[in-house]
Amino acid sequence: MQCPIDGTQLVMTERSGVEIDYCPQCRGVWLDRGELDKIIDRSAAAAPAPASWDDRPETSEHRPRRKKGAASLLGEIFDF
């Protein structure tokens, strides 16, 4: 099969049990029907589970935001 971009002969290889075609010239990757789904399924199975919100360290980026009440609003305005 020829590369649709530059006409170079595509090379077939197997990655994690999925055959993919790639162009050695432009490095384009061409997948047949269902191959992308197989790649996604296998990478999701191999990836570690994401940490839940409670497992994350409590830093300023991850700390739940508190609603500002009247006291904190006055504290910001009057510096007390």
C-alpha positions in Angstrom: 0.0 0.0 0.0 1.2 3.5 -0.8 1.3 6.4 1.7 -1.5 8.8 0.9 0.7 11.8 1.7 3.9 11.2 -0.2 3.4 7.9 -2.1 6.1 6.0 -0.3 5.5 2.2 0.3 4.0 1.8 3.7 5.7 -0.6 6.2 3.6 -2.9 8.4 4.6 -3.6 12.0 3.0 -5.1 15.0 2.7 -3.3 18.3 1.0 -5.0 21.3 -0.7 -7.4 19.0 -2.1 -4.7 16.7 -0.8 -4.4 13.1 -0.2 -0.9 12.0 1.0 0.6 8.7 3.5 3.5 8.8 5.4 5.6 6.3 9.1 5.6 6.9 9.4 8.9 5.0 6.8 11.2 6.6 6.3 9.0 9.7 2.6 9.0 9.2 0.7 6.1 10.9 -2.3 4.5 9.2 -4.7 2.3 11.0 -7.3 -0.1 9.6 -10.8 -0.3 11.0 -10.9 -1.3 14.7 -7.2 -0.9 15.2 -7.4 2.4 17.1 -10.0 0.8 19.4 -7.7 -2.1 20.1 -4.8 0.3 20.9 -7.0 2.4 23.3 -8.4 -0.7 25.0 -4.9 -2.2 25.6 -3.3 1.1 26.7 -6.2 1.7 29.2 -5.7 -1.8 30.6 -2.0 -1.3 31.0 -2.3 2.2 32.6 -2.4 2.6 36.4 -5.7 3.7 37.8 -5.9 7.5 38.5 -5.8 8.6 42.1 -9.1 9.6 43.6 -9.6 13.2 44.9 -9.1 12.0 48.5 -5.8 10.3 47.7 -4.1 13.4 46.4 -1.9 15.5 48.6 -3.5 18.6 50.0 -1.6 21.4 48.3 -3.0 24.8 47.2 -3.8 23.4 43.8 -5.7 20.4 45.1 -7.3 21.9 48.3 -11.1 22.3 48.0 -12.1 25.9 47.7 -14.0 27.4 50.6 -16.9 29.8 50.1 -16.0 33.3 51.2 -18.3 34.6 53.8 -18.9 38.2 55.0 -16.1 38.0 57.7 -13.5 37.0 55.1 -14.7 39.7 52.7 -14.4 42.3 55.4 -11.0 41.0 56.4 -9.8 41.4 52.8 -11.1 45.0 52.7 -10.0 46.2 56.1 -7.0 44.0 56.9 -7.9 42.5 60.2 
